[in-house]
């Protein structure tokens, strides 16, 4: 098959052997795979992959790796001994993980578990979800990105009087905003340097957007909440709590630190960025403020399923996230383009054979 | 009065003006004040005090500052307009904070709110707690340290199957251990390089003590929990959760990072150390593991009250924490001695007049 292959730090599209499904595995044909910022994190930071003792994500520059973990695909065949739960030709997706003898692996972030930037790849039979939808595969494939934001928004446990502040307005942030909106939270504040991203935030449900180059997001938060009843605020402060819930969706060193320094006492921070370089954090300030930081983690399985159904049913409209579609030959260029914050939240890769048939 | 005064980074005992209670303030005579590691953090890190935009703790090297925030004292007089809630001569303590026009201030960490390393100091009338106890003041004064650990242990929300791991065995850690024991948690693991501190941990209720120079605390944790039912572990892991609750009580750069790198996925970390230098944290590892870090914060008022009553009633025996007693003239030397992890968890300062009368 043809695939966009990561090797020695760069991506090129060429022929590689077809993947062969083992026991419990499904061979699928790629219909559409979205480019995610964590593809860039992964390819740019081999030391982070080499350093991960979980084994979920590994990186070896000397072997072929096919990235791509936000996909919509079609069942082709099953490995030995399968119950063949869905017929060949069924459109499917799944959480981007593969279970097996060596523990869990993230699909598209391991040499053994190639992802959707190739014509074919493998899924875990037990995680297969049929796509019950008339929506195009390019739309369905972003449900994994939506699931990350969906789960984070749900796990942030925003209470009725909380005012969430979303830092960064990439695809994950936009999903966070859409989910917070569904949960009835508000006003929702969202900050990004890029005007087009702020426009997307409004489209997805943000009530107030902030240009951090103009005003501190925390000052904006204080302005918006200035009318809150003083007694409520004092009561919450006495209980070591704040109405401030910050969802960090940037993943660049210094951002989490700036949140620690800027936020209110008792703020709860949901940190989804996961900067591969790490961040130097003011632990004394964090201690004085009694901050809580929940680091991302993947979406819980039930949250992934909910987000997938919301995207497939069209009840969560992801069209504002979608930019152009490219072929396999253009993956290297499209990965580079995805670095540009002025671009769309998602560029989608559709293998050439699929494109021809559209 | 005489006081141990912090000025230009060093402490000397000399005469300073007597404090004068303002409206809502109480003049108290110091009976006993314990030396806390945060006195050392405060005096060693003027940049951290200068940098704290909360105003709770401020530091000016060019003015006199009297530290000391774990105290037992005796009511002398009240400021103008007071209801005089407790008679002169009553033994009292309080949370080490003062409310007023300029917002909240930590007692002993601001020029305007001197602490208990002088013969007299001021308390906030609204926070005054009478000491209903026959225990000596040297014992009662450590209740504030106990409150920090007590509140942290309660806020850590240890569940029935959780196995807590306490990193560091200083006074706060020992209070955490004692409180966890009361809450029925266990087995409780505690790690410290110093044999005498490990012995104290056992005395306060730890079930397993670990020398991190010999074995990784996380390996020890895995060994202790190896017998847990596999199905329970898998169920928890699927819910993004772990039975691992780590309470960090060290406050030295690198320790929080080593916890992030060493701990299980889904671990909840209660970080009480608050290293003034900050810490470089592996945010990607924290994200992959879905870690939650709750940074200290002060004890909640109700937790402070509970801990104070537990110490005063003798139901929580703090005697293992207590080392020698020193006079005001010896505070500088005793602060230095408190840097030695081989020393006792608490050295207590008793002003000279009080010592003479004992």
Boltz contact constraints between the chains, C-beta under 6 A:
constraints:
  - contact:
      token1: [A, 48]
      token2: [B, 284]
      max_distance: 6.0
  - contact:
      token1: [A, 240]
      token2: [B, 297]
      max_distance: 6.0
  - contact:
      token1: [A, 240]
      token2: [B, 300]
      max_distance: 6.0
  - contact:
      token1: [A, 274]
      token2: [B, 283]
      max_distance: 6.0
  - contact:
      token1: [A, 274]
      token2: [B, 284]
      max_distance: 6.0
  - contact:
      token1: [A, 274]
      token2: [B, 287]
      max_distance: 6.0
  - contact:
      token1: [A, 275]
      token2: [B, 283]
      max_distance: 6.0
  - contact:
      token1: [A, 276]
      token2: [B, 284]
      max_distance: 6.0
  - contact:
      token1: [A, 278]
      token2: [B, 280]
      max_distance: 6.0
  - contact:
      token1: [A, 278]
      token2: [B, 281]
      max_distance: 6.0
  - contact:
      token1: [A, 278]
      token2: [B, 282]
      max_distance: 6.0
  - contact:
      token1: [A, 278]
      token2: [B, 283]
      max_distance: 6.0
  - contact:
      token1: [A, 279]
      token2: [B, 283]
      max_distance: 6.0
  - contact:
      token1: [A, 280]
      token2: [B, 278]
      max_distance: 6.0
  - contact:
      token1: [A, 280]
      token2: [B, 280]
      max_distance: 6.0
  - contact:
      token1: [A, 281]
      token2: [B, 278]
      max_distance: 6.0
  - contact:
      token1: [A, 281]
      token2: [B, 281]
      max_distance: 6.0
  - contact:
      token1: [A, 282]
      token2: [B, 278]
      max_distance: 6.0
  - contact:
      token1: [A, 283]
      token2: [B, 274]
      max_distance: 6.0
  - contact:
      token1: [A, 283]
      token2: [B, 275]
      max_distance: 6.0
  - contact:
      token1: [A, 283]
      token2: [B, 278]
      max_distance: 6.0
  - contact:
      token1: [A, 283]
      token2: [B, 279]
      max_distance: 6.0
  - contact:
      token1: [A, 284]
      token2: [B, 48]
      max_distance: 6.0
  - contact:
      token1: [A, 284]
      token2: [B, 274]
      max_distance: 6.0
  - contact:
      token1: [A, 284]
      token2: [B, 276]
      max_distance: 6.0
  - contact:
      token1: [A, 286]
      token2: [B, 295]
      max_distance: 6.0
  - contact:
      token1: [A, 287]
      token2: [B, 274]
      max_distance: 6.0
  - contact:
      token1: [A, 287]
      token2: [B, 295]
      max_distance: 6.0
  - contact:
      token1: [A, 287]
      token2: [B, 296]
      max_distance: 6.0
  - contact:
      token1: [A, 290]
      token2: [B, 297]
      max_distance: 6.0
  - contact:
      token1: [A, 291]
      token2: [B, 295]
      max_distance: 6.0
  - contact:
      token1: [A, 292]
      token2: [B, 294]
      max_distance: 6.0
  - contact:
      token1: [A, 293]
      token2: [B, 293]
      max_distance: 6.0
  - contact:
      token1: [A, 294]
      token2: [B, 292]
      max_distance: 6.0
  - contact:
      token1: [A, 295]
      token2: [B, 286]
      max_distance: 6.0
  - contact:
      token1: [A, 295]
      token2: [B, 287]
      max_distance: 6.0
  - contact:
      token1: [A, 295]
      token2: [B, 291]
      max_distance: 6.0
  - contact:
      token1: [A, 296]
      token2: [B, 287]
      max_distance: 6.0
  - contact:
      token1: [A, 297]
      token2: [B, 240]
      max_distance: 6.0
  - contact:
      token1: [A, 297]
      token2: [B, 290]
      max_distance: 6.0
  - contact:
      token1: [A, 300]
      token2: [B, 240]
      max_distance: 6.0
